Amino acid sequence: MHSEPVTRESYAETVAELPVPVWNSSVATELYTRTLTVVCRRRRGGAVAGVWVCPLDTGIEGKGDAARREHRLLPYASPWIDPNLHPLERHRVALSLIEVVLQHVHLVELPMDPCFSEVAALAEVGGDVACRHTRMLDMREGCDHRGGYSPTVRNHLRAAGRVLRVEAADPCEFDFARAVVGQSEAAVAERRAAGLRLRHIEGAVRCLAAVDAEGVLRGQAFVLRDRHTAILMHQWFDRTGPRGTPTLLVDSAVVQTLESPGVNSFDFEGSVIPGIDRFMAGFGAQAVGYGQFRWQQDGREEPAGRFG
């Protein structure tokens, strides 16, 4: 396996026909101000074995760039590796991609996605992998998506459903300022620009709005579809509005997901805030772990000394 950085244009051509997640699509290279785009090919035949759009940020002065996101514009930032490869080959591809990235940065702080399995490769290059979690709902055919709803969720649905209607909305109308709370104006602007760019990918973005009988907007949800998963990227609701507004919005997003062919899971994009995590768990969403890859250049060249 051989990996090397490529231009944005070359990368776009490479991934045009590959089943990559949105965070490794050519659109991802446009969302982030700067990226390092890496392609891994087989030495024989030159077939693509893996790719990675690695977001870059300003690092420590005098040390160069850092592989991290200044703002969370996409849910994850892990490499894509051909799923048809043998596990040993997948490990080699992951190592090859990671080693190229580490040659260009002095620090890495990136979330891998829940399906990224090559955690051992991250440890082998001397990185640390912190355990994070999201909440996911099984949406495969035959599953009762409402079967795990708690009594509280069901009560809130009934209460909100009597006074609110949920309708599809243009993503342009999503109020990012209310959804991205406690962050800078620059962060809000970046999120809005990313959301508007993503809407140009056919079927990638859905926006829902909860409206009361007087036509007053009481909340919105912004859902990103990535191949087989629908991801709840942003949500906000009027705290002075009807009880159960966020519950109704989530349920409506889940129902809408059922109507999307090929989608088999709903990702709440979990939270470290206990109250929000309990809200997600109320829908019967299972906790699913993923790795937060951390690495910092410190002069050591030896790989990680232990695994497991």
KENU-408456 format. One record per residue (C-alpha): residue number from 1; residue in three letters; x, y, z. Coordinates in Angstrom, 2 decimals, padded with zeros to 5 digits. Example, Ala and Ser with C-alpha at 12.3 -4.5 7.8 and 13.67 -1.06 7.14 Angstrom:
2
{pt 1 "ALA" {012.30 -004.50 007.80}}
{pt 2 "SER" {013.67 -001.06 007.14}}
END
This chain:
308
{pt 1 "MET" {000.00 000.00 000.00}}
{pt 2 "HIS" {001.20 003.50 -000.79}}
{pt 3 "SER" {-000.37 006.75 000.43}}
{pt 4 "GLU" {000.31 010.30 -000.63}}
{pt 5 "PRO" {-001.30 013.75 -000.41}}
{pt 6 "VAL" {-003.14 014.86 -003.54}}
{pt 7 "THR" {-004.68 018.10 -004.74}}
{pt 8 "ARG" {-008.32 018.90 -004.08}}
{pt 9 "GLU" {-009.09 018.47 -007.78}}
{pt 10 "SER" {-007.37 015.10 -007.98}}
{pt 11 "TYR" {-009.11 013.96 -004.82}}
{pt 12 "ALA" {-012.53 014.90 -006.23}}
{pt 13 "GLU" {-011.87 012.77 -009.30}}
{pt 14 "THR" {-010.68 009.86 -007.15}}
{pt 15 "VAL" {-013.71 009.68 -004.87}}
{pt 16 "ALA" {-016.34 010.47 -007.51}}
{pt 17 "GLU" {-017.37 006.81 -007.84}}
{pt 18 "LEU" {-016.41 005.58 -004.36}}
{pt 19 "PRO" {-018.99 004.91 -001.60}}
{pt 20 "VAL" {-017.33 007.31 000.83}}
{pt 21 "PRO" {-019.14 008.97 003.76}}
{pt 22 "VAL" {-019.85 012.66 003.46}}
{pt 23 "TRP" {-016.86 013.57 005.66}}
{pt 24 "ASN" {-014.59 012.01 003.01}}
{pt 25 "SER" {-016.47 013.38 000.01}}
{pt 26 "SER" {-015.22 016.14 -002.25}}
{pt 27 "VAL" {-017.76 018.43 -000.55}}
{pt 28 "ALA" {-015.88 018.00 002.74}}
{pt 29 "THR" {-012.81 019.59 001.15}}
{pt 30 "GLU" {-014.93 022.66 000.41}}
{pt 31 "LEU" {-016.51 022.96 003.85}}
{pt 32 "TYR" {-013.29 023.25 005.81}}
{pt 33 "THR" {-011.01 026.20 005.13}}
{pt 34 "ARG" {-007.97 023.93 004.84}}
{pt 35 "THR" {-007.64 020.17 004.49}}
{pt 36 "LEU" {-005.01 017.53 003.84}}
{pt 37 "THR" {-006.41 015.09 001.27}}
{pt 38 "VAL" {-004.68 011.70 001.23}}
{pt 39 "VAL" {-005.22 008.73 -001.09}}
{pt 40 "CYS" {-003.94 005.18 -000.50}}
{pt 41 "ARG" {-003.50 002.88 -003.50}}
{pt 42 "ARG" {-002.37 -000.68 -003.96}}
{pt 43 "ARG" {001.17 -000.85 -005.28}}
{pt 44 "ARG" {000.03 -003.40 -007.84}}
{pt 45 "GLY" {-002.64 -002.09 -010.15}}
{pt 46 "GLY" {-003.09 001.22 -008.39}}
{pt 47 "ALA" {-006.62 000.50 -007.12}}
{pt 48 "VAL" {-007.82 002.89 -004.40}}
{pt 49 "ALA" {-007.76 001.20 -000.99}}
{pt 50 "GLY" {-008.50 004.19 001.24}}
{pt 51 "VAL" {-008.92 007.97 001.38}}
{pt 52 "TRP" {-008.97 010.66 004.03}}
{pt 53 "VAL" {-010.08 014.28 004.15}}
{pt 54 "CYS" {-008.19 015.54 007.18}}
{pt 55 "PRO" {-009.27 019.01 008.43}}
{pt 56 "LEU" {-006.39 021.35 009.29}}
{pt 57 "ASP" {-006.25 024.08 011.88}}
{pt 58 "THR" {-003.56 026.45 013.09}}
{pt 59 "GLY" {-001.35 024.60 015.55}}
{pt 60 "ILE" {001.12 025.76 018.17}}
{pt 61 "GLU" {003.17 028.69 016.93}}
{pt 62 "GLY" {006.36 027.53 015.30}}
{pt 63 "LYS" {005.26 023.90 015.04}}
{pt 64 "GLY" {003.00 023.99 012.00}}
{pt 65 "ASP" {-000.50 022.68 011.44}}
{pt 66 "ALA" {-002.79 020.60 013.61}}
{pt 67 "ALA" {-005.19 017.97 012.28}}
{pt 68 "ARG" {-008.36 019.10 014.00}}
{pt 69 "ARG" {-011.58 020.97 013.31}}
{pt 70 "GLU" {-011.92 024.60 014.29}}
{pt 71 "HIS" {-015.70 024.15 014.06}}
{pt 72 "ARG" {-017.78 020.96 013.92}}
{pt 73 "LEU" {-019.12 021.15 010.38}}
{pt 74 "LEU" {-019.49 017.38 009.90}}
{pt 75 "PRO" {-020.09 014.74 012.58}}
{pt 76 "TYR" {-016.92 012.68 012.14}}
{pt 77 "ALA" {-013.50 012.90 010.47}}
{pt 78 "SER" {-012.22 009.33 010.10}}
{pt 79 "PRO" {-010.57 007.75 007.04}}
{pt 80 "TRP" {-012.52 005.64 004.57}}
{pt 81 "ILE" {-011.06 002.19 003.92}}
{pt 82 "ASP" {-012.37 -000.24 001.32}}
{pt 83 "PRO" {-014.69 -002.53 003.34}}
{pt 84 "ASN" {-014.01 -005.45 000.99}}
{pt 85 "LEU" {-010.36 -005.68 002.02}}
{pt 86 "HIS" {-009.06 -008.40 004.32}}
{pt 87 "PRO" {-008.68 -007.16 007.95}}
{pt 88 "LEU" {-004.90 -007.34 007.64}}
{pt 89 "GLU" {-004.99 -005.18 004.52}}
{pt 90 "ARG" {-007.39 -002.74 006.17}}
{pt 91 "HIS" {-004.92 -002.35 009.01}}
{pt 92 "ARG" {-002.10 -001.66 006.56}}
{pt 93 "VAL" {-004.20 000.95 004.73}}
{pt 94 "ALA" {-005.06 002.70 007.99}}
{pt 95 "LEU" {-001.39 002.79 009.00}}
{pt 96 "SER" {-000.36 004.10 005.60}}
{pt 97 "LEU" {-002.90 006.93 005.66}}
{pt 98 "ILE" {-002.18 007.90 009.25}}
{pt 99 "GLU" {001.59 007.95 008.78}}
{pt 100 "VAL" {001.27 010.39 005.88}}
{pt 101 "VAL" {-000.92 012.72 007.95}}
{pt 102 "LEU" {001.53 012.61 010.88}}
{pt 103 "GLN" {004.32 013.75 008.55}}
{pt 104 "HIS" {002.44 017.01 007.96}}
{pt 105 "VAL" {001.10 017.93 011.41}}
{pt 106 "HIS" {002.33 018.15 014.97}}
{pt 107 "LEU" {-000.99 017.36 016.62}}
{pt 108 "VAL" {-004.14 015.33 015.90}}
{pt 109 "GLU" {-007.52 015.65 017.63}}
{pt 110 "LEU" {-010.22 014.05 015.47}}
{pt 111 "PRO" {-013.35 011.93 016.02}}
{pt 112 "MET" {-013.49 008.61 014.24}}
{pt 113 "ASP" {-016.94 007.40 013.19}}
{pt 114 "PRO" {-018.69 004.49 014.98}}
{pt 115 "CYS" {-017.99 002.13 012.06}}
{pt 116 "PHE" {-014.25 002.84 011.99}}
{pt 117 "SER" {-012.68 -000.39 013.23}}
{pt 118 "GLU" {-008.93 000.16 012.80}}
{pt 119 "VAL" {-008.33 001.53 016.30}}
{pt 120 "ALA" {-005.21 -000.64 016.67}}
{pt 121 "ALA" {-003.55 001.34 013.86}}
{pt 122 "LEU" {-004.12 004.58 015.79}}
{pt 123 "ALA" {-002.42 003.08 018.83}}
{pt 124 "GLU" {000.41 001.63 016.75}}
{pt 125 "VAL" {001.56 005.09 015.64}}
{pt 126 "GLY" {001.67 006.22 019.27}}
{pt 127 "GLY" {-001.75 007.82 019.45}}
{pt 128 "ASP" {-004.28 007.76 022.25}}
{pt 129 "VAL" {-007.88 006.81 021.57}}
{pt 130 "ALA" {-010.42 008.25 023.97}}
{pt 131 "CYS" {-013.79 006.54 024.10}}
{pt 132 "ARG" {-016.74 008.74 023.14}}
{pt 133 "HIS" {-020.31 007.67 022.45}}
{pt 134 "THR" {-023.33 008.56 020.42}}
{pt 135 "ARG" {-026.88 007.18 020.55}}
{pt 136 "MET" {-028.26 005.20 017.63}}
{pt 137 "LEU" {-031.69 003.85 016.75}}
{pt 138 "ASP" {-032.02 000.72 014.64}}
{pt 139 "MET" {-034.05 001.58 011.52}}
{pt 140 "ARG" {-033.70 -001.69 009.63}}
{pt 141 "GLU" {-036.78 -003.14 008.00}}
{pt 142 "GLY" {-038.93 -005.02 010.49}}
{pt 143 "CYS" {-037.70 -003.10 013.55}}
{pt 144 "ASP" {-040.28 -001.30 015.67}}
{pt 145 "HIS" {-038.62 002.11 015.85}}
{pt 146 "ARG" {-041.11 003.31 018.47}}
{pt 147 "GLY" {-041.00 000.11 020.48}}
{pt 148 "GLY" {-038.31 001.45 022.80}}
{pt 149 "TYR" {-039.90 004.84 023.51}}
{pt 150 "SER" {-040.16 005.52 027.23}}
{pt 151 "PRO" {-043.49 006.51 028.86}}
{pt 152 "THR" {-042.20 010.10 029.17}}
{pt 153 "VAL" {-041.42 010.27 025.46}}
{pt 154 "ARG" {-044.86 008.91 024.60}}
{pt 155 "ASN" {-046.58 011.43 026.89}}
{pt 156 "HIS" {-044.60 014.32 025.38}}
{pt 157 "LEU" {-045.49 013.15 021.88}}
{pt 158 "ARG" {-049.18 013.15 022.69}}
{pt 159 "ALA" {-049.02 016.59 024.35}}
{pt 160 "ALA" {-047.04 018.24 021.54}}
{pt 161 "GLY" {-049.00 016.48 018.80}}
{pt 162 "ARG" {-052.23 018.12 019.97}}
{pt 163 "VAL" {-050.99 021.68 019.48}}
{pt 164 "LEU" {-048.16 021.48 016.93}}
{pt 165 "ARG" {-047.71 020.32 013.38}}
{pt 166 "VAL" {-044.36 019.34 011.90}}
{pt 167 "GLU" {-043.67 020.19 008.28}}
{pt 168 "ALA" {-040.75 020.06 005.89}}
{pt 169 "ALA" {-038.79 023.29 005.58}}
{pt 170 "ASP" {-036.13 024.66 003.27}}
{pt 171 "PRO" {-032.67 024.20 004.87}}
{pt 172 "CYS" {-032.05 027.86 004.02}}
{pt 173 "GLU" {-034.63 028.72 006.68}}
{pt 174 "PHE" {-032.93 026.78 009.48}}
{pt 175 "ASP" {-032.00 029.10 012.36}}
{pt 176 "PHE" {-028.39 028.14 013.11}}
{pt 177 "ALA" {-028.05 031.02 015.57}}
{pt 178 "ARG" {-030.58 029.33 017.86}}
{pt 179 "ALA" {-029.18 025.84 017.34}}
{pt 180 "VAL" {-025.49 026.65 017.87}}
{pt 181 "VAL" {-025.74 028.01 021.40}}
{pt 182 "GLY" {-022.86 029.56 023.32}}
{pt 183 "GLN" {-020.46 029.73 020.38}}
{pt 184 "SER" {-018.95 032.60 018.46}}
{pt 185 "GLU" {-020.57 034.36 015.52}}
{pt 186 "ALA" {-017.85 032.85 013.36}}
{pt 187 "ALA" {-018.87 029.34 014.47}}
{pt 188 "VAL" {-022.52 030.04 013.67}}
{pt 189 "ALA" {-021.58 031.44 010.26}}
{pt 190 "GLU" {-019.41 028.40 009.47}}
{pt 191 "ARG" {-022.20 026.00 010.47}}
{pt 192 "ARG" {-024.72 027.87 008.33}}
{pt 193 "ALA" {-022.40 027.95 005.31}}
{pt 194 "ALA" {-021.73 024.22 005.68}}
{pt 195 "GLY" {-025.43 023.42 005.99}}
{pt 196 "LEU" {-026.27 025.40 002.89}}
{pt 197 "ARG" {-023.47 023.75 000.92}}
{pt 198 "LEU" {-024.58 020.26 002.00}}
{pt 199 "ARG" {-028.11 020.89 000.73}}
{pt 200 "HIS" {-026.76 020.83 -002.83}}
{pt 201 "ILE" {-026.05 017.09 -002.43}}
{pt 202 "GLU" {-029.25 015.39 -003.55}}
{pt 203 "GLY" {-031.13 013.95 -000.58}}
{pt 204 "ALA" {-028.37 014.78 001.90}}
{pt 205 "VAL" {-030.18 017.31 004.08}}
{pt 206 "ARG" {-033.66 017.42 005.56}}
{pt 207 "CYS" {-035.04 020.26 007.66}}
{pt 208 "LEU" {-038.18 020.00 009.81}}
{pt 209 "ALA" {-040.13 022.78 011.51}}
{pt 210 "ALA" {-042.61 022.58 014.40}}
{pt 211 "VAL" {-045.36 025.20 014.04}}
{pt 212 "ASP" {-048.27 025.98 016.38}}
{pt 213 "ALA" {-051.90 026.76 015.46}}
{pt 214 "GLU" {-051.09 030.47 015.07}}
{pt 215 "GLY" {-048.27 029.72 012.65}}
{pt 216 "VAL" {-045.53 030.53 015.17}}
{pt 217 "LEU" {-042.30 028.59 014.66}}
{pt 218 "ARG" {-041.53 026.65 017.86}}
{pt 219 "GLY" {-038.52 024.57 016.84}}
{pt 220 "GLN" {-036.49 023.02 014.02}}
{pt 221 "ALA" {-034.39 019.95 013.30}}
{pt 222 "PHE" {-031.58 019.64 010.74}}
{pt 223 "VAL" {-030.87 016.07 009.62}}
{pt 224 "LEU" {-027.93 014.91 007.49}}
{pt 225 "ARG" {-028.18 011.69 005.52}}
{pt 226 "ASP" {-024.95 009.80 005.01}}
{pt 227 "ARG" {-025.44 006.70 002.90}}
{pt 228 "HIS" {-027.05 004.27 005.39}}
{pt 229 "THR" {-027.40 006.59 008.36}}
{pt 230 "ALA" {-029.50 009.66 009.15}}
{pt 231 "ILE" {-027.69 011.99 011.58}}
{pt 232 "LEU" {-029.40 014.58 013.78}}
{pt 233 "MET" {-026.90 017.41 013.28}}
{pt 234 "HIS" {-028.75 020.35 014.84}}
{pt 235 "GLN" {-031.93 021.04 016.75}}
{pt 236 "TRP" {-033.46 023.92 018.67}}
{pt 237 "PHE" {-036.82 024.62 020.31}}
{pt 238 "ASP" {-038.63 027.49 022.00}}
{pt 239 "ARG" {-038.48 026.83 025.73}}
{pt 240 "THR" {-041.61 028.94 026.25}}
{pt 241 "GLY" {-043.52 026.84 023.72}}
{pt 242 "PRO" {-045.59 023.67 024.12}}
{pt 243 "ARG" {-044.31 020.76 026.19}}
{pt 244 "GLY" {-042.70 018.02 024.12}}
{pt 245 "THR" {-041.63 020.14 021.13}}
{pt 246 "PRO" {-038.11 018.59 020.82}}
{pt 247 "THR" {-039.58 015.11 021.28}}
{pt 248 "LEU" {-042.05 015.66 018.45}}
{pt 249 "LEU" {-039.31 016.97 016.18}}
{pt 250 "VAL" {-037.08 013.95 016.81}}
{pt 251 "ASP" {-039.95 011.50 016.28}}
{pt 252 "SER" {-040.84 013.25 013.02}}
{pt 253 "ALA" {-037.21 013.02 011.87}}
{pt 254 "VAL" {-037.20 009.30 012.70}}
{pt 255 "VAL" {-040.45 008.73 010.78}}
{pt 256 "GLN" {-039.04 010.65 007.83}}
{pt 257 "THR" {-035.94 008.46 007.94}}
{pt 258 "LEU" {-038.12 005.37 007.52}}
{pt 259 "GLU" {-039.19 006.80 004.17}}
{pt 260 "SER" {-035.57 007.05 002.97}}
{pt 261 "PRO" {-034.54 003.89 001.07}}
{pt 262 "GLY" {-031.32 002.30 002.26}}
{pt 263 "VAL" {-031.13 004.08 005.63}}
{pt 264 "ASN" {-030.84 001.56 008.46}}
{pt 265 "SER" {-029.89 003.66 011.48}}
{pt 266 "PHE" {-030.61 007.03 013.08}}
{pt 267 "ASP" {-027.64 008.70 014.79}}
{pt 268 "PHE" {-028.50 011.22 017.51}}
{pt 269 "GLU" {-024.87 012.40 017.43}}
{pt 270 "GLY" {-024.58 011.99 021.19}}
{pt 271 "SER" {-023.85 014.52 023.88}}
{pt 272 "VAL" {-021.59 014.57 026.94}}
{pt 273 "ILE" {-024.31 016.55 028.77}}
{pt 274 "PRO" {-026.13 014.00 030.96}}
{pt 275 "GLY" {-029.59 015.53 030.54}}
{pt 276 "ILE" {-029.33 015.49 026.75}}
{pt 277 "ASP" {-027.99 011.94 026.77}}
{pt 278 "ARG" {-030.97 010.81 028.89}}
{pt 279 "PHE" {-033.31 012.57 026.44}}
{pt 280 "MET" {-031.78 010.55 023.58}}
{pt 281 "ALA" {-031.90 007.32 025.57}}
{pt 282 "GLY" {-035.62 007.90 026.13}}
{pt 283 "PHE" {-036.20 007.01 022.47}}
{pt 284 "GLY" {-034.63 003.61 023.05}}
{pt 285 "ALA" {-031.45 004.69 021.26}}
{pt 286 "GLN" {-028.51 002.46 022.14}}
{pt 287 "ALA" {-025.15 003.88 023.23}}
{pt 288 "VAL" {-022.53 003.21 020.53}}
{pt 289 "GLY" {-018.89 003.97 021.14}}
{pt 290 "TYR" {-016.43 005.64 018.79}}
{pt 291 "GLY" {-012.81 006.69 019.11}}
{pt 292 "GLN" {-011.44 010.21 019.54}}
{pt 293 "PHE" {-007.95 010.01 018.01}}
{pt 294 "ARG" {-005.31 012.05 019.83}}
{pt 295 "TRP" {-001.66 012.31 018.92}}
{pt 296 "GLN" {001.01 014.89 019.63}}
{pt 297 "GLN" {004.52 015.09 018.26}}
{pt 298 "ASP" {006.98 014.67 021.12}}
{pt 299 "GLY" {010.10 013.30 019.50}}
{pt 300 "ARG" {009.33 009.64 020.17}}
{pt 301 "GLU" {009.44 007.28 017.22}}
{pt 302 "GLU" {008.50 004.03 018.95}}
{pt 303 "PRO" {004.95 002.70 018.46}}
{pt 304 "ALA" {002.51 002.33 021.33}}
{pt 305 "GLY" {003.79 -000.18 023.83}}
{pt 306 "ARG" {000.54 -001.97 024.51}}
{pt 307 "PHE" {-002.75 -002.84 022.90}}
{pt 308 "GLY" {-006.21 -003.76 024.17}}
END
